[in-house]
Amino acid sequence: MRFFEIARIPQGDFGDKDTLLPMSAPRNTKPLPGGSGYSYAIQNSGNLKEIMIFDQSKLIAELDLKPTNNPINSYSVETVATDPDYRGKGLGLALYGIALSVLKLTLQAGDRQTAAGQQMWLKLNNIPGVEVKGITSVPTREYREKPGDEILWNTPRKTVYSFPVEAGSRSMRSARRGTGVYSGQGSMIAKWTGQ
């Protein structure tokens, strides 16, 4: 199983052996929950928030998040990479788990995802305490509220709202008729509710 989501780096470049640059584990590492023996660290680099997992001093997985500068203070997933020798160990899910349950960030998916990214959001939807919703915007004059909608913010010109989603066989799908998750306008957010 592969754990990368956004294809903003060249095709074939993400997740290869040379994607993760060698680095020593910073001093502020903490044990990764679950008894794996791995550790994690969080650091800010420019306007990116980097979550890294280490096997002793070797970087084996990284999630880079960028603030979206919207009123809900969400972060978009810029890059997810796992050393090929460590794939299939749940490290991608662990990275997202740190972002959601430790940092309490609201994550926002892109309007397009790789198949692996779509699978990751299905997994996030199944974690107790994580809430996944669709998010989209429409011209304010065209917005018509439906059950399950929540207006996140609006202006005289645009209304941004969340709506219910449900698990499909290969990806999340909208539970709101007429509104798509992967429609070019639609996306998803995930946040920790702790319930």
Secondary structure, DSSP 4 states (H G I P E B T S, - for coil): --------SPTTTTTSTTTSPP-PPPTT-EEPTTT-S-EEEEEEETTEEEEEEEETTEEEEEEEEEE--STT-EEEEEEEEE-GGGTTSSHHHHHHHIIIIIS-PEEE--SS--HHHHHHHHHHHTSTTEEEEEEEEEEGGG----TT-EEEEE-SSEEEEEE-EEE-SSSEEESSTT--SSSSS-EEEEEE---
